[in-house]
Amino acid sequence: MTAAVHIDRDADATPADEAFELWVSAVFDHTPAPTPSEISPELSIRCVELDEMTEANSRFRQKTGATNVLSFPVDPDLIQKTGLLGDILICAPVVTAEAERQGKDVSHHWAHLTVHGTLHLLGFDHIEDDQAQQMEALEIAILNSLTIPNPYA
């Protein structure tokens, strides 16, 4: 299924729109869309710098400092009516720093965090161990379909 992906950038060194669209589409190749068949899913991805992510992480999660990705799903009734899934914030400097520290290809890390954030919009979570195992297995399968290695290895 093809999703409408809106990308907003306030950060440098971010992937092309087509890359984000490919990664989000791969999620829907592995999970059923939560929208009626006549409505295409839609989401926004905002690539931000440290200051904006630090503020969002503090405001919405009461956590100090920047994080790599935050997802903001909408109400399930709104999804059914409009197809709108929600918004994803990805912090470009954190993505780059994490990839370098972990010895990962930066574009692979962008893909992983985009897939991860999209799965959160679809209701997946990793708070409980069984949820985390299910979500990680799905991420690995989606990334594998894109010829991206297991990010947890």
Secondary structure in CASP SS format (residue, H / E / C, confidence):
PFRMAT SS
TARGET T0000
AUTHOR 0000-0000-0000
METHOD secondary structure of the structure
MODEL  1
M C 1.00
T C 1.00
A C 1.00
A E 1.00
V E 1.00
H E 1.00
I E 1.00
D E 1.00
R E 1.00
D C 1.00
A C 1.00
D C 1.00
A C 1.00
T C 1.00
P C 1.00
A C 1.00
D H 1.00
E H 1.00
A H 1.00
F H 1.00
E H 1.00
L H 1.00
W H 1.00
V H 1.00
S H 1.00
A H 1.00
V H 1.00
F H 1.00
D H 1.00
H H 1.00
T C 1.00
P C 1.00
A C 1.00
P C 1.00
T C 1.00
P C 1.00
S C 1.00
E C 1.00
I C 1.00
S C 1.00
P C 1.00
E E 1.00
L E 1.00
S E 1.00
I E 1.00
R E 1.00
C E 1.00
V E 1.00
E C 1.00
L H 1.00
D H 1.00
E H 1.00
M H 1.00
T H 1.00
E H 1.00
A H 1.00
N H 1.00
S H 1.00
R H 1.00
F H 1.00
R H 1.00
Q C 1.00
K C 1.00
T C 1.00
G C 1.00
A C 1.00
T C 1.00
N C 1.00
V E 1.00
L E 1.00
S E 1.00
F E 1.00
P E 1.00
V C 1.00
D C 1.00
P H 1.00
D H 1.00
L H 1.00
I H 1.00
Q H 1.00
K H 1.00
T H 1.00
G C 1.00
L E 1.00
L E 1.00
G E 1.00
D E 1.00
I E 1.00
L E 1.00
I E 1.00
C E 1.00
A H 1.00
P H 1.00
V H 1.00
V H 1.00
T H 1.00
A H 1.00
E H 1.00
A H 1.00
E H 1.00
R H 1.00
Q H 1.00
G C 1.00
K C 1.00
D C 1.00
V H 1.00
S H 1.00
H H 1.00
H H 1.00
W H 1.00
A H 1.00
H H 1.00
L H 1.00
T H 1.00
V H 1.00
H H 1.00
G H 1.00
T H 1.00
L H 1.00
H H 1.00
L H 1.00
L C 1.00
G C 1.00
F C 1.00
D C 1.00
H C 1.00
I C 1.00
E C 1.00
D H 1.00
D H 1.00
Q H 1.00
A H 1.00
Q H 1.00
Q H 1.00
M H 1.00
E H 1.00
A H 1.00
L H 1.00
E H 1.00
I H 1.00
A H 1.00
I H 1.00
L H 1.00
N H 1.00
S H 1.00
L C 1.00
T C 1.00
I C 1.00
P C 1.00
N C 1.00
P C 1.00
Y C 1.00
A C 1.00
END
